[in-house]
Amino acid sequence: MSAKRADPALVAKAREALEQALPKGAVRDEPDLLEAYGHDESDTGDFPADLVVFHARTEQVQAVFRICQSVGVPVTPVAARSGKSGGSLPLYGGVSMSLERMNRIKHISTEDLICIVEPGVVTGELMKAVEAKGLFYPPDPNSLEFCSIGGNVAENAGGPRALKYGVTRDYVIGLEWVLPTGEAMRVGRRTIKGVAGYDLVGLFVGSEGTLGVATEITLQLLPLPKRVMTALVVFPSVLDASSCSTTCPSAPSTGVGSTFLRARVRRSSSRWMGTQTTACSPSFRPSGRSARRTDRRRRWWPRARSSGRSCGPRGARSRRRCGR
Ligand SMILES: Cc1cc2nc3c(=O)[nH]c(=O)nc-3n(C[C@H](O)[C@H](O)[C@H](O)COP(=O)(O)OP(=O)(O)OC[C@H]3O[C@@H](n4cnc5c(N)ncnc54)[C@H](O)[C@@H]3O)c2cc1C
């Protein structure tokens, strides 16, 4: 698909101004780099930018926006390019504005249960950093090992824990936000309570880069759960599984996260991992003892502790819990 592209003469003009405003090497146009920044995980096609700019400070983001706005060249914010909706693709060429180098964890407060981070911090790295201080950042997109907090905010990412804890929107309480015109503003709060005024933070979350760029993000944290157990719950039907998913979150000690696996998917993963699948088929009803006895079952239920109790309105047919 080819869209209307930025005028090459305008791009050249913007490039000259950007090279003056940004540190040496921040403005790049190597073909392999443009190609890499021209696609993401949405598989919607290749949309190479004319330039990729890298910056590490809010003032530089402001400068990029001001220059491109005055010259008339489109700007597309981009982080780790793991997005599934194509938000980081520069459809019209112009400038890809990479947030990867803004990757500092500025502050973690155990007293206030918050952290202040730059947008390029990898989500999984943030989780580890707060957990080291006994705190917990729940939103866990499955891409957490490589996606960034900025991308999570812009996409309002969720994950397996969303059922119990909510999604990114529920944890973003403050932002430093650079508008496409280049003005920077601070919105939101850094306290647990803060109810008055317009919810501008809520407006920004999920805006996919269309309202400007978050250059600093304040996140609400929770105390780290004391103990996490993993359960494989086998249901006789999809309906039973979904009934359970609405019941578990309301129980205080259950439902930290959940992932739905159809038997066919589980069998394929099992084949891929080289494990036996018969023990895990939906019709399988293991007793506590038999599950503990066989090594091959331990691959699915390592350190099995107890046989399950009923879970959900109709009750799961079998359950094992294991330490993690
Ligand atoms: C294997 C895999 C598993 C995934 N699992 C999940 C999942 O469980 N839940 C889920 O919700 N998503 C999931 N995703 C999708 C993706 O990881 C998320 O959307 C993630 O939030 C994107 O982050 P990113 O850093 O890669 O952002 P990018 O893809 O680079 O950008 C995403 C959007 O954010 C904008 N953006 C980036 N940074 C900023 C910023 N600082 N300010 C303003 N706008 C910005 C971009 O312009 C773009 O519109 C998955 C993707 C993969 C590949």
The ligand as an SDF file (V2000), in Angstrom:
LIG
                    3D

 53 58  0  0  0  0  0  0  0  0999 V2000
    4.5370  -11.3400   21.4230 C   0  0  0  0  0  0  0  0  0  0  0  0
    3.6790  -10.1440   21.7210 C   0  0  0  0  0  0  0  0  0  0  0  0
    2.8070  -10.1830   22.7930 C   0  0  0  0  0  0  0  0  0  0  0  0
    1.9920   -9.0750   23.0780 C   0  0  0  0  0  0  0  0  0  0  0  0
    1.1540   -9.1420   24.1380 N   0  0  0  0  0  0  0  0  0  0  0  0
    0.3640   -8.0980   24.4280 C   0  0  0  0  0  0  0  0  0  0  0  0
   -0.5410   -8.1780   25.5540 C   0  0  0  0  0  0  0  0  0  0  0  0
   -0.5990   -9.1660   26.2620 O   0  0  0  0  0  0  0  0  0  0  0  0
   -1.3160   -7.0900   25.8050 N   0  0  0  0  0  0  0  0  0  0  0  0
   -1.2500   -5.9540   25.0330 C   0  0  0  0  0  0  0  0  0  0  0  0
   -1.9800   -4.9930   25.3100 O   0  0  0  0  0  0  0  0  0  0  0  0
   -0.4080   -5.8610   23.9670 N   0  0  0  0  0  0  0  0  0  0  0  0
    0.3970   -6.9020   23.6480 C   0  0  0  0  0  0  0  0  0  0  0  0
    1.2440   -6.8180   22.5860 N   0  0  0  0  0  0  0  0  0  0  0  0
    1.2890   -5.5890   21.7780 C   0  0  0  0  0  0  0  0  0  0  0  0
    2.4280   -4.6060   22.1730 C   0  0  0  0  0  0  0  0  0  0  0  0
    3.4740   -5.2470   22.8080 O   0  0  0  0  0  0  0  0  0  0  0  0
    1.8970   -3.5130   23.0620 C   0  0  0  0  0  0  0  0  0  0  0  0
    0.9680   -2.7680   22.3280 O   0  0  0  0  0  0  0  0  0  0  0  0
    2.9670   -2.5540   23.5930 C   0  0  0  0  0  0  0  0  0  0  0  0
    2.3220   -1.6820   24.4760 O   0  0  0  0  0  0  0  0  0  0  0  0
    3.6890   -1.7430   22.5260 C   0  0  0  0  0  0  0  0  0  0  0  0
    4.8220   -1.1390   23.1270 O   0  0  0  0  0  0  0  0  0  0  0  0
    6.0970   -0.6920   22.2680 P   0  0  0  0  0  0  0  0  0  0  0  0
    7.0740   -0.1200   23.2110 O   0  0  0  0  0  0  0  0  0  0  0  0
    6.5770   -1.7930   21.4150 O   0  0  0  0  0  0  0  0  0  0  0  0
    5.4640    0.4650   21.3680 O   0  0  0  0  0  0  0  0  0  0  0  0
    5.4540    0.6660   19.7820 P   0  0  0  0  0  0  0  0  0  0  0  0
    4.8810   -0.5370   19.1200 O   0  0  0  0  0  0  0  0  0  0  0  0
    6.7820    1.1350   19.3020 O   0  0  0  0  0  0  0  0  0  0  0  0
    4.4270    1.8650   19.6800 O   0  0  0  0  0  0  0  0  0  0  0  0
    3.0790    1.6430   19.9820 C   0  0  0  0  0  0  0  0  0  0  0  0
    2.3150    2.9760   19.9180 C   0  0  0  0  0  0  0  0  0  0  0  0
    2.7480    3.8100   20.9770 O   0  0  0  0  0  0  0  0  0  0  0  0
    3.1520    5.0910   20.4720 C   0  0  0  0  0  0  0  0  0  0  0  0
    4.1840    5.5310   21.3920 N   0  0  0  0  0  0  0  0  0  0  0  0
    5.3150    4.8710   21.7560 C   0  0  0  0  0  0  0  0  0  0  0  0
    5.9600    5.5500   22.7060 N   0  0  0  0  0  0  0  0  0  0  0  0
    5.2290    6.6730   22.9610 C   0  0  0  0  0  0  0  0  0  0  0  0
    5.3600    7.7700   23.8450 C   0  0  0  0  0  0  0  0  0  0  0  0
    6.3900    7.8720   24.6860 N   0  0  0  0  0  0  0  0  0  0  0  0
    4.4160    8.7360   23.8170 N   0  0  0  0  0  0  0  0  0  0  0  0
    3.3530    8.6530   22.9810 C   0  0  0  0  0  0  0  0  0  0  0  0
    3.1770    7.6420   22.1180 N   0  0  0  0  0  0  0  0  0  0  0  0
    4.0980    6.6550   22.1140 C   0  0  0  0  0  0  0  0  0  0  0  0
    3.5560    4.8370   19.0440 C   0  0  0  0  0  0  0  0  0  0  0  0
    3.4190    6.0000   18.2500 O   0  0  0  0  0  0  0  0  0  0  0  0
    2.5500    3.7730   18.6590 C   0  0  0  0  0  0  0  0  0  0  0  0
    1.3340    4.3850   18.2920 O   0  0  0  0  0  0  0  0  0  0  0  0
    2.0610   -7.9070   22.2490 C   0  0  0  0  0  0  0  0  0  0  0  0
    2.9620   -7.8750   21.1870 C   0  0  0  0  0  0  0  0  0  0  0  0
    3.7640   -8.9600   20.9200 C   0  0  0  0  0  0  0  0  0  0  0  0
    4.7190   -8.8920   19.7810 C   0  0  0  0  0  0  0  0  0  0  0  0
  1  2  1  0
  2  3  1  0
  2 52  2  0
  3  4  2  0
  4  5  1  0
  4 50  1  0
  5  6  2  0
  6  7  1  0
  6 13  1  0
  7  8  2  0
  7  9  1  0
  9 10  1  0
 10 11  2  0
 10 12  1  0
 12 13  2  0
 13 14  1  0
 14 15  1  0
 14 50  1  0
 15 16  1  0
 16 17  1  0
 16 18  1  0
 18 19  1  0
 18 20  1  0
 20 21  1  0
 20 22  1  0
 22 23  1  0
 23 24  1  0
 24 25  2  0
 24 26  1  0
 24 27  1  0
 27 28  1  0
 28 29  2  0
 28 30  1  0
 28 31  1  0
 31 32  1  0
 32 33  1  0
 33 34  1  0
 33 48  1  0
 34 35  1  0
 35 36  1  0
 35 46  1  0
 36 37  1  0
 36 45  1  0
 37 38  2  0
 38 39  1  0
 39 40  1  0
 39 45  2  0
 40 41  1  0
 40 42  2  0
 42 43  1  0
 43 44  2  0
 44 45  1  0
 46 47  1  0
 46 48  1  0
 48 49  1  0
 50 51  2  0
 51 52  1  0
 52 53  1  0
M  END
$$$$
